[in-house]
Structures are given as structure tokens and as C-alpha cells.
Amino acid sequence: MANKVTIYIENQPYQVDAGLTILEAAKSCGYHIPSLCNWRDHECSLASCRVCLVKVEGARGLVPSCAYEVADGMKISIADQKATDARRTSVELLLSNHSFNCQSCKKNGKCELLNVARDVGARPEKYMGEKTETTLDFLTPAIVRDTSKCILCGRCIEACKKAQGIGILGFENRGFSTIVAPTQNRSFSKVPCIQCGQCTLVCPTGALMEHNNIDELDAAFRAGKHVVCFAAPAVRSAIAEEFGCKIGTNGTKRLAAALRRIGFEKVFDMNFSADLTIMEEAHEFIERFSKGGKMPMITSCSPGWINFIELYFPELLPHVSTCKSPQQMFGAILKSYYAEKMGWDKKDIYVVSFIPCTAKKYEVQREQFVDKDGIRDVDLALTTRELGDLVRRAGIIWNRLPEEEFDHDIVGDNTGAAVIFGVTGGVMEAAVRTAYNMLTGEEMEPIDLLPVRGFEAVREATLHINGTEIRIAVTSGMINARKLLEQIKDGTSQYDFIEVMGCPGGCINGGGQPYVFPSMLPNEDPDIWYTYRAKRAAVLYEEDKNKPLRRSHLNPDIKKLYEDYLGEPGSELAEELLHTSYNAKREQYPDVD
């Protein structure tokens, strides 16, 4: 049990855990102190915004509550007039250097700066004058940077450094000219950014956003193509949050209904291709393990992770599975097998994926995913947030939508194993369920592989299959993956199979998922944003539990795909359509540290 201390807020006594900051303690006591730079998930307490100032009896001046720990007997005043005035002035100064194109800003309605400005009673016209020169960077497929909206809070710097261990962002210049940018204010396209979008999740304004591609979808509709779509597993775990539902609301069936009403000709579930990925990946692992292939084998489903290994550990690329991601596999199957079944010309099919990940926008443009006729596997990737925009634009009221199923013709059936792809450990658990069957002809029991579930930095397990020991590990977030890769480099890795996901917690916490800001949730459970990943993960585990089929190799549409078209996992046609290779990239940035 944590040690307790007694503090006083507005002369009222409270027992709180020792070691908390005033900001955290106040929230646990039912108070809301506005803040813009604090982001506890990444241990960000730069105290740079000066928006959370409070009075502490005995202190020489007002103190930043996000960086000041409580002490026994501490007397705190949030309502003190000097503190109230100081918080308002801090926000007014931020507003004085801010772009006010709020009506056209994609962050409108979800902007922390405007929320906090309202809370403190800021007057946007109080300080008017020259503004810092603006940089607008939209050169990558994934992320747009607009310094006119940056408030120098430093959250993105901390997320890139502490969650991903990359650190491509920092404060550039000094004084009034200070901006947040890659080194020398370069474009994201000119530095080794993995385009995971974790920076966009923590940015409190519209300074860092995903590259919006809705106009391209509109053009496809106007062109009269067969516009079809599929949605990734993690989207269902979070999409309802876009419409005010609680974190942990399952949106699967309303998601299918919404996509139909937006106008897609076919609405599929990416779970089908997740099952297909497992068939190929489990087969590849068994081939490597039994025939002395490059080990340990590492999963290849996460595009941010693939960008990372290409940039930072290219010598380890032979360890990476050659399987395409479920997104790319589905596109390839839709434009080959499905096109033949439907009598469609693949040139007339426009494939859209709805994904929780900004790096998927880069993935669809990779040269590896263009066939011999110049046709891309997938034409467009849109994030969960962009899907929210589409639903609102169409005038759809989420809570009034009926519950409908995804299309189930030819490429529709899916299993519980596919659903859990959206959470860290899910790919490994699904792969093991099928690999066990491929090796033994029997089904693994118990079916749930509990040791790989959770959010610890590295989870591991040892499996005993037909007298053979197989050692597996699961991690997410590149700062954690780096440790496992270093072990492989120095020859000390003890594992046979490793799952890596680019974003901490997996796709449920992808860079394109709905925003979760503690300062936007003052009336919620004080621990709500600490546990949002677990709440989203629970949606996927519950759906897996309730599926009639929970093993990828039992999917009837997958069986028919192999019987009618692919032959067997790892066949020549499967290799052509479903497998790929990756290339070293670091040499593209020789002068970047």
C-alpha cells in the first residue's frame, strides 16, 4: 500500500498517495487544474506552459502543479486570485502567438488549448502583435506539422523520445523564434521518422495531425469505381469514442452500418485478412524453425515497426517475417481472387482501409505493394479519426445507427484470433493457436495464451509442442523493441518468435485513434486515461471470447480461398500475392543523428 500524506486544498483536508504531483493529487480529490504540457503517460512534466500554477503556502511564488510533489501538511489554493490571474495570463500569451483558423482546423472541437482557454477565462485579444514565422510541413504521407498552432508544450518531444526511443523532435532556435521541429527544422520526410503518429496523439492543438485524405476518397466515388472498404480490428474498439461514448464501447456493428451509409459498395472486416496473415505467418515460422531458417523470426504486421527496423536495425531485416500486413494482404486478394469471383476488372476497384495507424498511410504507398501491372494492393488508408469526420459529414447520428454485420460474401468470415490482432500480444497468440494445430493436428488448450497479454514492456512464454520447446516474446513501442533487437545483434537472444508492435499497447493505441486527453476529462474517474488501453483491449478480448470460431485455420472462407485459389500456405501464388521484402533506409539520412 502506498504511503499516505495529508494535504489541504482550499483548507479542506485530504489523504493522498505520497509521491504524487499536486496536479495528480488534486484530480484524485475532485479538483481540475488546467494543464497543457503535462502528459503523464510519457512522464512529461516539463512545466513549460505555466497553465497549472497554484499557490502553496510557504513557497516563494506560484508553483507549477504538474512538477511539484505533495508533502505532508501542504496547503494548496487553486482558487487563489493571483494563481487564477496567472493561469489566465499564461493562456492569453499562448493565444497571442497562435493561428486562429479554428473553423477550418481539423482539431476543432477537440482542441485542448481552446478548452483550457474557456476554463481560465482567457481573452484571445488581450495581447496582439507579431507572430513567430510559420513552417508548414505536409511532405510525408502520414503527418502534417503546422508550427503556427504549436504552443511549445513539448509533449510530442517527450512521446517520441520516451515512448519510442527515437527523439527526432526538439526545440529549435531560441526566444521568440523557438519552434518544435526535427533538427534544422527539416521536414519529417528528411529525417528518420517512423511515422507512427504518437506525436499526433499527444499534441494538444492542431500543430501535429495526420495527413487528411478524405478528398481522395471523394474523387474515387465521383470516378464511379467499385469503392470497397475494410476496417481493422482496433477501429471497433475506439470509433464510438468519436461520438461521445465511453472508452471501452464496442462499435463493431454500428461501424459496419455507418460504412454502408457513407456509400461503400462492399464493407468488409479486416479480420478476414488477419486470419489469412496467421496462416502464412504460422507456416513461415514452422518452416524456419524446423529447417534452420533465420531465427528468431519477428512479426511484420506493424508498418511503424517495419519503418523502425529498416531505419535503425537494417542488418536484422532477415529476421523479419516476409508476410505482408493484413491490410496489404486484403488489398491483394480483393484485386485478384475477389475480382475474379465478382467479374470485376482490378483496375476498376478502389480499396480503402480504415485503420488506427498513421504509418499505414505510408505503407499503402510503398513500391513493394504495387503489382506487375502497376496496381496498388490498397489505394487509400484513413484513420479512425478520419472515419469519425466522414460519419459526421454524412449527417449520421452514431447512437441511432442499427447494428449490422459486415459483408460475408467470399472474403467475409473471420475468427476471434483475428480480432485480437488489434492489441499487443494478439498476433502472437493467434499465431500460436494455428501453429500448434499445424504441428500436432490438434487444437491448443487452453486457447487463451495469458502470459502474452498485458502492457508490460516485454512479455514472454515457453511453449512445449510435441516435446519441442518454443520460446516467444511480445513487445510494443520502439523503446522496448530496441532492447530485444540489441539482444539479437549481440547473440544473446533466447527467443524463437517475437511479436513487435510499433505503438505502445499495439493498434488500440495507434497514432490515428481518437484523442484521450486528461484535461478534457475532468469529470471522469481520475484513473480513466491511465487505463484507456486496457478498456479498448477488453473490447477485442471479449469479442474473441464470444466468436463461434477462435482459430484462424478454422475460418471457412480462408479454407475455401486455399482450396480454390492459393493452394496452400507458402505456395508460389501465395508468395507472389501475400509476401514481400524490406530494405535498409538509414543511408537516406547520413547527416542526421
C-alpha positions as CSV (number, residue, x, y, z in Angstrom):
1,M,0.0,0.0,0.0
2,A,1.3,3.5,-0.9
3,N,2.3,5.8,1.9
4,K,-0.3,8.5,2.6
5,V,0.1,12.1,3.3
6,T,-2.4,14.7,4.4
7,I,-2.8,17.8,2.2
8,Y,-5.2,20.7,2.4
9,I,-6.8,22.1,-0.7
10,E,-8.8,25.3,-0.1
11,N,-8.5,24.5,3.6
12,Q,-10.1,21.1,3.2
13,P,-8.1,18.0,4.3
14,Y,-7.4,15.1,2.0
15,Q,-5.4,11.9,2.3
16,V,-3.4,11.2,-0.9
17,D,-0.6,9.0,-2.0
18,A,2.9,10.2,-1.3
19,G,4.9,10.9,-4.5
20,L,2.0,12.4,-6.5
21,T,2.3,15.8,-8.0
22,I,-0.1,18.4,-6.9
23,L,-1.9,18.1,-10.3
24,E,-2.4,14.4,-9.8
25,A,-3.4,14.7,-6.2
26,A,-5.9,17.5,-6.8
27,K,-7.6,15.4,-9.5
28,S,-7.9,12.4,-7.1
29,C,-9.5,14.8,-4.7
30,G,-12.1,16.0,-7.2
31,Y,-10.4,19.2,-8.4
32,H,-9.4,20.1,-12.0
33,I,-6.3,22.1,-12.6
34,P,-5.9,23.1,-16.2
35,S,-2.6,22.0,-17.9
36,L,-1.3,21.8,-21.4
37,C,2.3,20.4,-21.2
38,N,1.7,17.6,-18.7
39,W,1.2,14.1,-20.3
40,R,1.6,11.5,-17.5
41,D,1.7,8.6,-19.8
42,H,5.0,9.7,-21.2
43,E,6.2,11.1,-17.8
44,C,6.1,14.5,-19.3
45,S,6.4,17.3,-16.7
46,L,8.3,20.0,-18.5
47,A,6.4,22.7,-16.6
48,S,6.7,24.7,-19.8
49,C,3.2,26.0,-20.3
50,R,2.7,27.6,-16.9
51,V,-1.0,27.0,-17.1
52,C,-1.3,24.8,-13.9
53,L,0.1,27.4,-11.5
54,V,-1.2,27.2,-7.9
55,K,-0.4,28.8,-4.6
56,V,1.4,26.7,-2.0
57,E,1.7,28.1,1.5
58,G,5.4,28.8,2.2
59,A,6.6,28.7,-1.4
60,R,8.4,31.7,-2.7
61,G,5.9,32.1,-5.6
62,L,3.3,30.3,-7.5
63,V,4.3,26.7,-8.4
64,P,3.6,24.5,-11.4
65,S,1.4,21.8,-10.1
66,C,2.5,19.3,-12.7
67,A,6.1,19.3,-11.4
68,Y,5.6,19.9,-7.7
69,E,5.2,16.9,-5.4
70,V,2.8,16.9,-2.5
71,A,4.2,16.8,1.1
72,D,2.5,16.1,4.4
73,G,0.7,19.1,5.7
74,M,0.9,21.0,2.4
75,K,-1.6,23.8,2.0
76,I,-2.7,24.4,-1.6
77,S,-5.0,27.0,-3.1
78,I,-6.2,26.6,-6.7
79,A,-8.7,29.5,-6.4
80,D,-6.2,32.0,-5.1
81,Q,-6.7,35.2,-7.1
82,K,-3.0,35.5,-8.0
83,A,-3.0,31.9,-9.2
84,T,-6.2,32.4,-11.2
85,D,-4.9,35.6,-12.8
86,A,-1.5,33.9,-13.6
87,R,-3.2,30.9,-15.3
88,R,-5.3,33.2,-17.4
89,T,-2.3,35.3,-18.4
90,S,-0.3,32.2,-19.4
91,V,-3.0,31.1,-21.7
92,E,-3.5,34.6,-23.2
93,L,0.2,34.7,-24.0
94,L,-0.1,31.3,-25.8
95,L,-3.1,32.6,-27.7
96,S,-1.2,35.7,-28.8
97,N,1.1,33.6,-31.0
98,H,-1.5,31.1,-32.2
99,S,-3.2,30.7,-35.6
100,F,-6.9,31.4,-35.3
101,N,-8.2,29.5,-38.3
102,C,-10.3,27.4,-35.8
103,Q,-13.2,27.0,-38.2
104,S,-11.1,25.1,-40.7
105,C,-8.8,23.4,-38.2
106,K,-9.3,19.6,-38.1
107,K,-8.8,19.8,-34.3
108,N,-11.9,22.0,-33.9
109,G,-14.0,20.6,-31.1
110,K,-11.0,18.5,-29.7
111,C,-8.5,21.3,-29.1
112,E,-7.1,21.4,-25.6
113,L,-5.9,24.9,-25.9
114,L,-9.5,26.2,-26.6
115,N,-10.8,24.0,-23.8
116,V,-8.3,25.4,-21.3
117,A,-8.8,29.0,-22.6
118,R,-12.5,28.6,-21.7
119,D,-11.7,27.1,-18.3
120,V,-9.4,30.0,-17.3
121,G,-11.5,32.8,-18.9
122,A,-8.8,33.8,-21.3
123,R,-9.3,36.8,-23.6
124,P,-7.8,36.0,-27.0
125,E,-7.4,39.6,-28.0
126,K,-5.6,40.6,-24.8
127,Y,-2.1,40.5,-26.3
128,M,-1.9,41.2,-30.0
129,G,1.3,41.6,-32.1
130,E,3.9,39.8,-34.3
131,K,3.7,36.1,-34.6
132,T,6.6,33.6,-34.9
133,E,7.3,32.6,-38.5
134,T,5.3,29.6,-39.6
135,T,6.6,26.3,-41.0
136,L,4.0,24.0,-42.8
137,D,5.3,20.5,-43.5
138,F,3.0,18.2,-45.4
139,L,5.6,16.2,-47.3
140,T,5.1,12.8,-45.7
141,P,2.0,10.6,-46.4
142,A,1.3,10.3,-42.7
143,I,1.9,13.5,-40.7
144,V,1.4,17.2,-41.2
145,R,3.2,19.8,-39.0
146,D,2.0,23.4,-38.6
147,T,4.1,25.5,-36.3
148,S,1.5,28.3,-36.3
149,K,-0.6,26.1,-34.0
150,C,2.3,24.9,-31.7
151,I,2.3,26.1,-28.1
152,L,5.8,24.7,-27.3
153,C,4.4,22.3,-24.7
154,G,7.0,19.6,-25.5
155,R,4.6,16.7,-25.3
156,C,5.5,15.5,-28.8
157,I,9.2,15.6,-27.9
158,E,8.7,13.5,-24.9
159,A,6.4,11.0,-26.7
160,C,8.9,10.5,-29.5
161,K,11.8,10.2,-27.0
162,K,10.3,8.2,-24.1
163,A,7.6,6.1,-25.8
164,Q,9.5,5.3,-29.0
165,G,13.1,6.0,-28.0
166,I,13.7,7.9,-31.3
167,G,13.8,11.6,-30.4
168,I,13.6,13.2,-33.8
169,L,11.8,16.2,-32.4
170,G,13.3,19.0,-30.3
171,F,13.2,22.7,-29.6
172,E,14.8,24.7,-32.4
173,N,16.0,28.3,-32.2
174,R,15.7,30.5,-29.2
175,G,13.4,33.1,-27.7
176,F,10.6,34.3,-29.8
177,S,11.8,32.2,-32.8
178,T,11.6,28.9,-30.9
179,I,9.7,26.1,-32.6
180,V,9.3,22.4,-32.2
181,A,10.8,20.6,-35.2
182,P,13.1,17.9,-36.4
183,T,16.8,19.0,-36.5
184,Q,17.4,22.2,-38.5
185,N,13.6,22.5,-39.0
186,R,13.7,19.7,-41.6
187,S,10.6,18.1,-43.0
188,F,9.5,14.8,-41.4
189,S,10.4,13.4,-44.9
190,K,14.0,14.3,-44.4
191,V,14.6,12.7,-41.0
192,P,14.3,9.0,-39.8
193,C,10.8,9.3,-38.6
194,I,8.8,6.1,-38.5
195,Q,5.5,7.9,-39.0
196,C,3.8,6.1,-36.1
197,G,1.8,9.2,-35.2
198,Q,2.3,9.0,-31.4
199,C,3.2,12.7,-31.6
200,T,-0.2,13.5,-33.0
201,L,-1.9,11.6,-30.1
202,V,-0.4,13.9,-27.5
203,C,-0.4,17.2,-29.4
204,P,-3.0,19.4,-27.6
205,T,-3.6,21.6,-30.7
206,G,-3.6,21.1,-34.5
207,A,0.2,21.5,-34.7
208,L,0.7,17.8,-35.5
209,M,-2.1,15.9,-37.3
210,E,-2.5,13.0,-39.6
211,H,-2.4,13.8,-43.3
212,N,-6.1,14.0,-44.2
213,N,-7.0,12.0,-47.4
214,I,-10.8,12.3,-47.5
215,D,-10.7,14.3,-50.7
216,E,-9.1,11.3,-52.4
217,L,-12.0,9.1,-51.3
218,D,-14.4,11.7,-52.7
219,A,-12.6,11.6,-56.0
220,A,-12.9,7.8,-56.2
221,F,-16.6,7.9,-55.5
222,R,-17.0,10.5,-58.3
223,A,-15.0,8.4,-60.7
224,G,-17.6,5.6,-60.5
225,K,-15.2,2.9,-59.3
226,H,-16.1,-0.2,-57.2
227,V,-15.2,1.5,-54.0
228,V,-14.9,-1.1,-51.3
229,C,-13.5,-0.9,-47.8
230,F,-12.5,-2.9,-44.7
231,A,-11.9,-1.9,-41.1
232,A,-9.1,-3.0,-38.9
233,P,-9.8,-4.8,-35.6
234,A,-8.7,-1.9,-33.3
235,V,-11.0,0.6,-35.1
236,R,-14.1,-1.1,-33.5
237,S,-12.6,-0.7,-30.0
238,A,-12.4,3.1,-30.3
239,I,-14.6,4.5,-33.0
240,A,-17.6,5.1,-30.6
241,E,-15.4,7.5,-28.6
242,E,-15.5,9.9,-31.6
243,F,-19.2,10.3,-30.8
244,G,-19.1,10.7,-27.1
245,C,-19.4,7.1,-26.0
246,K,-17.4,5.8,-23.1
247,I,-13.9,4.4,-23.6
248,G,-14.4,0.6,-24.0
249,T,-17.6,0.8,-26.1
250,N,-17.7,-1.9,-28.8
251,G,-18.5,-0.2,-32.1
252,T,-18.4,-3.2,-34.4
253,K,-21.9,-3.5,-35.7
254,R,-22.6,0.3,-35.9
255,L,-19.3,0.6,-37.7
256,A,-20.5,-1.7,-40.4
257,A,-23.8,0.2,-40.7
258,A,-22.0,3.6,-40.9
259,L,-19.7,2.5,-43.7
260,R,-22.6,1.3,-45.8
261,R,-24.4,4.6,-45.3
262,I,-21.3,6.5,-46.3
263,G,-21.6,4.8,-49.7
264,F,-19.1,1.9,-49.9
265,E,-20.2,-0.8,-52.4
266,K,-18.8,-3.6,-50.1
267,V,-18.0,-3.3,-46.4
268,F,-15.6,-6.0,-45.1
269,D,-13.9,-6.8,-41.9
270,M,-10.1,-6.8,-42.0
271,N,-10.3,-9.8,-39.6
272,F,-10.6,-12.0,-42.7
273,S,-7.1,-11.0,-43.8
274,A,-5.8,-11.2,-40.3
275,D,-6.7,-14.8,-40.3
276,L,-5.0,-15.1,-43.7
277,T,-1.9,-13.5,-42.3
278,I,-1.8,-16.1,-39.5
279,M,-2.0,-18.9,-41.9
280,E,1.0,-17.6,-43.8
281,E,2.9,-16.5,-40.8
282,A,2.4,-19.7,-38.8
283,H,3.5,-21.7,-41.8
284,E,6.6,-19.5,-42.3
285,F,7.6,-19.8,-38.6
286,I,7.3,-23.6,-38.7
287,E,9.4,-23.7,-41.9
288,R,12.1,-21.6,-40.4
289,F,12.1,-23.3,-37.0
290,S,12.2,-26.8,-38.5
291,K,14.6,-26.2,-41.3
292,G,17.1,-23.9,-39.7
293,G,15.9,-20.6,-41.1
294,K,16.9,-17.2,-39.7
295,M,15.8,-17.1,-36.1
296,P,14.3,-15.6,-34.1
297,M,11.5,-14.8,-36.5
298,I,9.9,-11.4,-35.9
299,T,6.4,-10.4,-37.0
300,S,5.8,-7.9,-39.8
301,C,2.2,-6.6,-39.3
302,S,3.0,-3.1,-37.9
303,P,4.2,-0.6,-40.5
304,G,5.7,1.8,-37.9
305,W,7.8,-1.1,-36.6
306,I,8.9,-2.0,-40.1
307,N,9.9,1.6,-40.7
308,F,11.9,1.4,-37.5
309,I,13.9,-1.7,-38.3
310,E,14.6,-0.5,-41.8
311,L,16.0,2.7,-40.4
312,Y,17.7,1.6,-37.2
313,F,18.5,-2.1,-37.4
314,P,18.6,-2.9,-41.1
315,E,21.1,-5.8,-40.5
316,L,18.3,-7.6,-38.7
317,L,15.8,-7.5,-41.6
318,P,16.4,-11.2,-42.4
319,H,14.7,-12.0,-39.1
320,V,11.5,-10.3,-40.1
321,S,8.6,-12.3,-41.5
322,T,8.1,-11.9,-45.2
323,C,4.3,-11.8,-44.7
324,K,2.6,-8.6,-45.8
325,S,0.4,-6.9,-43.2
326,P,-3.3,-7.8,-43.1
327,Q,-4.1,-4.5,-44.8
328,Q,-1.9,-5.3,-47.8
329,M,-3.0,-8.9,-48.0
330,F,-6.6,-8.0,-48.1
331,G,-6.0,-5.5,-50.9
332,A,-4.1,-8.1,-52.9
333,I,-6.8,-10.7,-52.5
334,L,-9.6,-8.2,-53.4
335,K,-7.8,-7.3,-56.6
336,S,-7.2,-10.9,-57.6
337,Y,-9.3,-13.7,-56.2
338,Y,-12.3,-11.5,-55.3
339,A,-12.1,-9.6,-58.6
340,E,-12.3,-12.8,-60.5
341,K,-15.2,-14.1,-58.5
342,M,-17.1,-10.9,-59.0
343,G,-16.2,-10.4,-62.7
344,W,-14.6,-7.1,-62.0
345,D,-11.5,-5.6,-63.6
346,K,-9.0,-4.9,-60.9
347,K,-8.3,-1.5,-62.4
348,D,-11.8,-0.5,-61.5
349,I,-11.6,-1.5,-57.9
350,Y,-10.7,1.2,-55.3
351,V,-9.7,-0.3,-52.0
352,V,-10.0,1.8,-48.8
353,S,-8.8,0.6,-45.4
354,F,-9.9,2.2,-42.1
355,I,-7.0,1.8,-39.7
356,P,-5.9,3.0,-36.3
357,C,-2.4,3.9,-37.6
358,T,-0.9,6.8,-39.4
359,A,2.0,4.7,-40.7
360,K,-0.4,2.7,-42.7
361,K,-0.8,5.8,-44.9
362,Y,2.9,5.4,-45.8
363,E,2.6,1.6,-46.2
364,V,0.0,1.8,-48.9
365,Q,2.4,3.9,-51.0
366,R,5.4,1.5,-50.7
367,E,6.8,0.4,-54.0
368,Q,6.7,-3.2,-52.7
369,F,2.9,-3.2,-52.8
370,V,2.4,-2.5,-56.5
371,D,1.8,-5.5,-58.8
372,K,3.3,-6.2,-62.2
373,D,0.5,-4.2,-63.8
374,G,1.2,-1.1,-61.7
375,I,-1.9,-1.7,-59.5
376,R,-1.6,-0.9,-55.8
377,D,-2.8,-3.5,-53.3
378,V,-4.6,-0.8,-51.3
379,D,-5.4,2.6,-52.7
380,L,-6.2,4.6,-49.5
381,A,-5.8,4.4,-45.8
382,L,-7.9,6.5,-43.5
383,T,-7.6,6.7,-39.7
384,T,-10.2,6.2,-37.1
385,R,-10.3,9.9,-36.6
386,E,-10.9,10.5,-40.3
387,L,-13.7,7.9,-40.2
388,G,-15.3,10.0,-37.4
389,D,-15.1,13.0,-39.7
390,L,-16.8,11.0,-42.5
391,V,-19.6,9.9,-40.3
392,R,-20.3,13.4,-39.0
393,R,-20.1,14.9,-42.5
394,A,-22.7,12.4,-43.7
395,G,-25.1,13.5,-41.0
396,I,-25.1,10.1,-39.4
397,I,-26.1,10.0,-35.7
398,W,-24.0,7.2,-34.3
399,N,-26.3,6.2,-31.5
400,R,-29.2,6.0,-33.9
401,L,-27.5,3.5,-36.3
402,P,-28.8,0.0,-36.4
403,E,-26.5,-2.9,-35.7
404,E,-25.5,-4.6,-38.9
405,E,-23.0,-7.3,-39.9
406,F,-20.0,-6.8,-42.3
407,D,-20.4,-8.3,-45.7
408,H,-19.8,-12.1,-45.7
409,D,-19.6,-13.0,-49.3
410,I,-16.5,-14.9,-50.4
411,V,-14.0,-13.0,-48.1
412,G,-16.1,-12.2,-45.1
413,D,-15.8,-14.9,-42.4
414,N,-13.3,-14.3,-39.6
415,T,-12.4,-15.7,-36.2
416,G,-11.6,-14.5,-32.7
417,A,-7.9,-15.0,-33.4
418,A,-8.1,-12.2,-35.9
419,V,-9.9,-9.7,-33.6
420,I,-7.1,-9.7,-31.1
421,F,-4.6,-8.5,-33.7
422,G,-5.5,-5.0,-32.5
423,V,-3.8,-5.4,-29.1
424,T,-0.2,-6.1,-28.3
425,G,0.3,-9.8,-28.0
426,G,-2.7,-10.6,-30.2
427,V,-0.7,-11.6,-33.3
428,M,1.5,-13.9,-31.3
429,E,-1.5,-15.5,-29.5
430,A,-3.3,-16.0,-32.8
431,A,-0.2,-17.4,-34.5
432,V,0.4,-19.9,-31.7
433,R,-3.2,-21.2,-31.8
434,T,-2.7,-22.1,-35.5
435,A,1.0,-23.1,-35.4
436,Y,0.1,-25.6,-32.6
437,N,-2.5,-27.2,-34.9
438,M,-0.1,-27.3,-37.9
439,L,2.5,-29.1,-35.8
440,T,0.2,-31.5,-33.9
441,G,-3.0,-31.8,-35.8
442,E,-4.8,-31.0,-32.6
443,E,-6.1,-27.8,-31.0
444,M,-4.3,-25.9,-28.3
445,E,-6.0,-26.0,-24.9
446,P,-6.5,-23.7,-23.1
447,I,-6.9,-21.5,-26.1
448,D,-6.1,-18.2,-24.3
449,L,-2.3,-17.5,-24.1
450,L,-2.5,-15.4,-21.0
451,P,1.3,-14.8,-20.5
452,V,1.5,-12.6,-23.6
453,R,-1.5,-10.4,-22.6
454,G,-0.9,-7.1,-20.8
455,F,1.1,-3.9,-21.2
456,E,4.4,-4.8,-19.6
457,A,7.5,-3.8,-21.7
458,V,8.2,-7.5,-22.6
459,R,6.0,-10.5,-22.0
460,E,7.4,-14.0,-22.6
461,A,6.3,-17.6,-22.5
462,T,7.8,-21.0,-23.2
463,L,5.6,-23.5,-25.2
464,H,6.1,-27.2,-25.3
465,I,4.7,-28.7,-28.5
466,N,5.4,-32.3,-29.4
467,G,8.3,-32.4,-27.0
468,T,9.8,-29.3,-28.6
469,E,10.4,-26.1,-26.6
470,I,9.5,-22.8,-28.3
471,R,10.3,-19.5,-26.6
472,I,8.3,-16.5,-27.5
473,A,8.3,-12.8,-26.6
474,V,6.0,-9.9,-27.2
475,T,6.7,-6.1,-27.0
476,S,5.3,-2.8,-28.2
477,G,6.8,0.7,-28.5
478,M,10.2,1.1,-30.1
479,I,12.0,1.9,-26.9
480,N,11.1,-1.6,-25.7
481,A,11.7,-3.3,-29.1
482,R,15.2,-1.8,-29.2
483,K,16.2,-3.9,-26.2
484,L,15.2,-7.2,-27.9
485,L,16.9,-6.2,-31.1
486,E,20.1,-5.4,-29.3
487,Q,20.0,-9.0,-27.8
488,I,19.6,-10.4,-31.3
489,K,22.6,-8.3,-32.5
490,D,24.9,-9.4,-29.8
491,G,23.8,-13.1,-30.0
492,T,22.2,-13.3,-26.6
493,S,18.5,-13.5,-27.6
494,Q,16.8,-16.6,-26.1
495,Y,13.7,-16.4,-28.2
496,D,12.4,-18.2,-31.3
497,F,9.5,-16.0,-32.2
498,I,9.0,-12.3,-31.4
499,E,6.0,-10.0,-31.9
500,V,6.7,-6.3,-32.2
501,M,4.0,-3.6,-32.5
502,G,5.1,0.0,-33.3
503,C,2.7,1.8,-30.9
504,P,2.8,1.3,-27.1
505,G,0.0,-1.2,-26.4
506,G,-0.5,-2.1,-30.0
507,C,-3.0,-0.8,-32.5
508,I,-5.6,0.1,-29.9
509,N,-3.2,3.0,-29.1
510,G,-2.3,3.7,-32.8
511,G,-1.4,7.2,-33.9
512,G,-4.7,7.5,-35.7
513,Q,-7.0,6.6,-32.8
514,P,-9.3,9.1,-31.0
515,Y,-7.6,11.5,-28.7
516,V,-7.6,10.9,-25.0
517,F,-6.6,14.0,-23.0
518,P,-6.7,14.1,-19.2
519,S,-7.5,17.8,-19.2
520,M,-10.5,17.1,-21.4
521,L,-11.9,14.5,-18.9
522,P,-12.1,16.5,-15.6
523,N,-15.3,14.8,-14.5
524,E,-14.3,11.2,-15.3
525,D,-12.8,8.7,-13.0
526,P,-9.3,10.1,-12.2
527,D,-7.7,6.9,-13.5
528,I,-9.6,6.8,-16.7
529,W,-6.9,7.8,-19.0
530,Y,-4.3,5.6,-17.3
531,T,-6.4,2.6,-18.2
532,Y,-7.9,3.5,-21.6
533,R,-5.7,1.0,-23.4
534,A,-6.9,-1.8,-21.2
535,K,-10.5,-0.7,-21.8
536,R,-10.0,-0.8,-25.6
537,A,-8.2,-4.2,-25.3
538,A,-11.1,-5.6,-23.3
539,V,-13.4,-4.9,-26.3
540,L,-11.3,-7.1,-28.5
541,Y,-10.7,-9.9,-26.0
542,E,-14.5,-10.1,-25.3
543,E,-15.3,-10.3,-29.0
544,D,-12.7,-13.1,-29.4
545,K,-14.3,-14.9,-26.5
546,N,-17.7,-14.7,-28.0
547,K,-16.8,-15.8,-31.5
548,P,-18.0,-19.2,-32.6
549,L,-14.6,-19.8,-34.2
550,R,-11.5,-18.7,-32.4
551,R,-8.7,-20.2,-34.6
552,S,-7.7,-18.8,-37.9
553,H,-7.3,-22.2,-39.6
554,L,-11.0,-23.0,-38.9
555,N,-12.2,-20.0,-40.9
556,P,-14.3,-21.5,-43.8
557,D,-13.7,-18.6,-46.2
558,I,-9.9,-19.0,-45.6
559,K,-10.2,-22.7,-46.3
560,K,-12.0,-22.1,-49.5
561,L,-9.5,-19.4,-50.6
562,Y,-6.7,-22.0,-50.3
563,E,-8.8,-24.8,-51.9
564,D,-10.0,-22.7,-54.9
565,Y,-7.1,-20.3,-55.4
566,L,-3.9,-20.3,-53.3
567,G,-3.4,-24.0,-52.9
568,E,-1.6,-24.0,-49.6
569,P,0.2,-21.6,-47.2
570,G,3.6,-20.7,-48.7
571,S,2.6,-21.7,-52.3
572,E,4.0,-20.0,-55.3
573,L,0.9,-17.9,-55.7
574,A,0.7,-17.1,-52.0
575,E,4.3,-15.9,-52.1
576,E,3.5,-13.7,-55.1
577,L,0.4,-12.1,-53.5
578,L,1.0,-12.2,-49.8
579,H,4.7,-11.9,-49.2
580,T,7.2,-9.2,-49.6
581,S,10.7,-7.9,-48.6
582,Y,12.0,-4.8,-46.9
583,N,15.1,-2.6,-47.4
584,A,17.6,-0.7,-45.4
585,K,16.8,3.1,-45.2
586,R,19.2,4.6,-42.8
587,E,21.6,5.7,-45.6
588,Q,19.0,8.2,-46.8
589,Y,19.7,10.3,-43.7
590,P,23.5,10.3,-43.3
591,D,23.8,13.6,-41.6
592,V,21.0,13.1,-39.0
593,D,22.0,12.0,-35.6
